[in-house]
Amino acid sequence: MKRWNGPKRLAQADLPYALPVEWISKEWGKLQVPGALLVLDEPQRIPGWGEKVLSLMETNPGVKVLALCSTWGEAQRPPAGYTLQRIPHWDQQECFQRHGLRMSIESFFLMGGYPGALVNREQETFRWGSYLRDAILEAVLGKDLLSMFPVQKHELLRKAFGLACAHAGEVVSYYQLAQELPEAGNAITITRYFQGLKDAFLLFPLPRWHGNETRENESAPKIVIRDNGLITALLFPTLEEGEIDDAWKRKLVKNAVLAGLLRLADEEGWEPYYWKDRSLEVDCVLVKGDRLVAFYVVDDPKKEYSLIGLHAFKRRYPKADINVIGPYREKSGMRYKPHLSFFKDPRSVLEPVEPARPRGWTIEMNRRNRATRPLENGGVDDGGE
């Protein structure tokens, strides 16, 4: 709003009580001048807000409207006539560049990237967790989602999100989740709640990639929580020494990278999936047109890891680019990005991977520092005169 030169007004619908749709007309009436900007904060909580805005814009097209929505369910969206600009969760670099918050990659894996919470991380971890639970999660679970679809059991919705956090980065079926949460009744209820949590930008149920075959209602998604701070604030509220074991640290690394890939997909217009064929698995596959980019996430740099899933995917889809997010290992035809390098420049993983050179070919430098050419018979042309 600071850069808007004309008349402007901020109208906030983020209130403890529901506002009628006529409230938008009243706010509009205070700013009926050409070149004006009306900013509506959380208008999706007002039933029929989109239709009302569109009708008002038809009568006074000179007013520009910016709607700031923290949730985006089907029932909350205008029928047409809008441009959607996604604003993803903060990443490690944005926390520093825009908010001056210096943090190591390990701290980002542990505490996420909510700036309002991170300002308290050094003074008192309880205040950090309390901010995320009270200002973020409670606002979404206790207010935003209730305006999106009927929720008969509010406590069940909270438990469903806690269950999702416990399975972060894992492939798990909705039937299995219903078994772990018996009061949900059946998998249909869990599926509906997860769709609401997805529309609230808290999680993303990553569907399985089946190639060109289209399958609706994927029953076993890979669960990705949009920000690691939501996981640790809910499951490990004190962050005491030894509270988070090595297994959970590995889960947090994988979930953070997957969330970063989702952010990248949102910004660049790619469709995200995972791939699995029996015991073979690829953590994430980004699809755009004819291009496929596959990823394996190294969650523990100190241990050896297998790339058999990536190799199998490459054999199945030869034109796919394959990436490893983790420490470098000498393998031709793959791109390696350490965790920190990925978060510094995530778009680089979408660039085509250079094909591997044929075996037996070598490149040397002659005395004049010129690249030599490999010959068909195995010799080397030194470029000499």
N, C-alpha and C positions, 0 to 999 in steps of 0.2 A: 504493500500500500504506500510505502514511502516514496516509491518511484512514480506513482500515478500523479500526473500534474493537474487533472481536473477534480471536480467535486467527488467525494467518496464518503462511504459510510460502512461501518462494521455493525452487523446485526447478529446477536448471539442467541441461538436456540438451545444452547447447552445449559439447560436449567433443570432443577429437580422435578419439575412438573411438565406435563405435556402442553404444548402451545397449539392453538387452533390454526388452521390454514389461513384464516383472515389476518393473522399477525404479519404474514409476508406482504399482504396488500398495504397494511399500515406503514411498514418500513419502506416499501416502494414509494408510497405517497410523499415521504419526507425527502425524496431525492429525484424528483421528476424533472431533470434538466439534461440537455444533450451532453454527451461526453462524460457522464457520471459513472462511477463504479460502486456497485452494491456487493459487499462481501457478506455472504451468509455462512455462519459458523454452525456446523452440525444440523443443517436443515433436514437431513434424512430422517430425523426423529418425528417429523410432522407428516402425517399421512396426506398424500396428494400434493406434496410440495412441488414436485417437478411439473405437473400439469399447470399449477397456479403460476409458476415462474414463466413457463412458455406462453401462457395466455397474456400475461402482463407485458412480455417482450413484444408480442404482436401489436399491442396498442401503443407501446413506446419503445421502438427499436433503438433509440439513442442511448439507452442505459445498458451497460455491460454488467454481467453477473458472474461472480466467482463463488462457487459453493465449495466449502471445505468439509469433506465427509470422512469420518474415521472408519465407517463401515459402508459396504456397497452391495447390499443384497438385492435380489431381483425385484422385490416389492418396493424398494426404496429408489429405484432408478427412474429418471424421466423417460417418457416414451420415445423421444427423439430430440434432435436439435441441440445436442450438447457435445462438447469435446472432452474426452477423459484424459487427464494428466495424472499418471500414477506417481506418488511420492513414496518411495520405499523406506524401509527402516534404515537407520544410520549404520554405516560401516566404520571400520577402525580409522580409515583415513579422513572421513568426513568429521568424525569426533574431534580430530586434531585441527584440521584445516578451518572448520567453521566455528568450533566451540573452544579451541585451545586446550583440549583435554589430551594430554600425553598419556599413552598407555601402551604396554607391551602387547604383543600378539597373544601371549598367554593370558593376560588380564582380560583381553577382549573375548577370548574363548570362554572365560569364566563368568564375566559380568555383563557381557553384551554391550550395546551401544546406545542406550537411552541417556542423553545428556543430563536430563533433570535428575536422574538417579546417580549418575557417575560423579557429580560434584560432591557427593557425600561419601564416596567410597573410601577416602583416606581417613576421614574423621571417625566414621562409625559405620560399619557394614550393615548394622541393623536398619539405619535410616535409609541406606541404599535399597535394601530389600523391601522396606515398608513403602517406599515411594512406588516401586513397581507393583506391589500387591494392591495398594489402596488407590493410587492415582491412575494406574493403567488397567490392571486386570479387573478390579472391581467396577470401574467405570464401564468397561466393555461387557463383562459377564452379567453385571447387575443392572445395566441400563440400556446400552446400545443394542445388544442382542434381543432384548425383550421387545424392542420396537420393530424387529425384523421379521420374527415369526413367533407363533404361540409357543411358550415354554411353560409346561405345566409343573415341572419340578425344577426349580432354580438350583437347588443343591446338586441335582443330578448333572446339570450342565457344567457346574464347577468341577465335579468329579471327572466328567468326560475330558475336560481340558487337562486336569492333572494326570489322567491316564495317558493322554497323548504325549505329555512331557516325559513320562516314564518310558515311552517307546520312541523317543526322538531318534531319527536316523534309521529306524527299523522298518522292515516290511512286515505288516501285520494285517490280518483280515478283520473286517468289521464284525464277523461272527465271533472271532477270538476275543475282541474287545468287549462284546456283549457278554461273553462268558465271564470275563473278569469284572464286569459291572452288572451283576444280576438284576439290580433294580431297574435297569434300562428296559428290560422286557424282551427286546429283540434287536437284531442288527439294524433294522430300518430306523429305529430311534437314534442309534449311534451315528448312522450315516447322515441323518438330518442334522444332528447337532454338529457334526464335523463340517458339514457344508456351511452352517452358520458361522463356525469358528474360522473357516476359510474366508468368508465374506467380510469378517471382522479383521482380517489380516493378522491373525494370531498364529495360524498354522497353514500348511499347504499339504494336502494328501496327494503326493506325487504318483501319477498313474503309471502303469506298466506300458512299455513300448512294444507294440506288436507288429511293427513294420507298417506296411500299407493297409493292413487289416484293421478295421475300425471296430472296437468293442466298447459298448456303453456300460456304465455302472461298474467300473473296476472294483472288485470286491476286496482286493488286498493291496492297498496303496503303501507307499513308503512315506512315513510321517516326518515332516520337516517343520520345526517350530521356527517362526520368523526371526526371533532374537533369542540368543542364549540366556540373556538376563531373565527372561520370563521363566525359563526352566529352573535356574538356580535359586531365584527368589522364591519360587513356590516349593521346591523340593528340598533345598538346602538354605533355609532362611538366615542362618547365622554365619555361614562360611567359615566355621571354625577349622583349625588345623586338623587334618586327617578326616574331616567329614566327607570329603569327596575322594573316593578311591581311584585307582588307575583306570579301572574299567569305565567309570563315569567320565573321567577326563578324556578318554578316547571317544566316547559318545559325543561329548561337547565339541571336540575338534571336528568330527564328521558333520555334525548338525550345522556348525557355523559355516563351513565351506559350502554345504548344500544350500543354506540360506543365502549365501553370497551368489551362488549360481542362479538361484531363483530371482534375486534382485537384478542380476545381469539379464536374464531372460525377459523380465518385465520391461526393462529400459530399452532393450534392443529388438523386441518383437519376436522372440523365439518361444517355442513351445517346450516345456520341460517334462521329462519322463525319467524312469529308470528302466533297466533291462535285466531280465532274468530268464535263464534257460536251465532248468533243473538246479544243479549246484553252482552254475556259472552266473556271475552277476556283474553288472556295471552300475556304479553308484548313481550316475546321472547321464542322461542323454538330452542334448538340446537339438531341436529340429526346426529348420526354417527352409521351406521350399524343398529343394533336392539335397540340401546340406545336412549332414549329421555330425555332431561333435560329442564324443563320449568322454567320460571322466571317471577315473579311479581316485578316491580320496585316501591318502595315507594318514591314519589316525594316530599312529605311534611311530615316529621317525627312528626310534632306537631298535625296532624289531624288523626282521626281514618280512617282506610282503610279496605276494604272488600277483602276477599280472595275467593269469590265465584267462580271466573273464574278459579283459580288454582284447587279448589276442583272438578269443573266440568271436567276439563282436566284430572285430576287423575282418575275420574270415567270412562272416555272414554278410557284412556290409563293407566291401573293399574300399569304397569311396569315402568312408567315414574318417574324420580326423580324431585321433585319440590322444588324451592328455592324462598326465599324472600330477595331481596336486599334492606335492610332498617333496622329500629330498631327492636329489638327482641319482639316477642309476643309468649306467651306460647301456642304452638300448636304442637302436636306430629306428627311425620312423615314428618316434613318440616325442611329445613335448613335455618337459618337466618344469613345474612351477613350484618353488617352495611356498609354504603357506603365506608368509609375509609378502612375497613378490606378487602372489595372486591378488591379495587385498589392495596392494598398491596400484596394480594395473590389471583389473579383471578383464577388460575388453581384449587384451592380447591373446587370451585363450581361444577367441573366436577366429583368429587369423588362420588361414590354411597352414597345415603342417607340411614342411618340406619333405618330399619323398626320400627314402633311404637310398644311398648310393649302392650300386651293385658290388657284390663281394669281390675282393681281389683288387679293386681300384684304390689307389693311394694318391694323395696330393702332397707334394713336397715343394720346397722353395729353392730356387737355384741361387747362385752367388750374386745375381743381380736383383734378388728379392722379387722375382717374377714367378707367378704360379705355373707349375708344369702341367702337362696334359698326360693322362694315362693313355697308353697305346693298347690296341686290340690284342697284341701278343704278350701283354704283361709288362713290357718295358715302359720307360718314361721318356717323353720328349722334353728336354730341358730348355727348349726355346732358344738354343744356341745359334749363333750365326754361322 
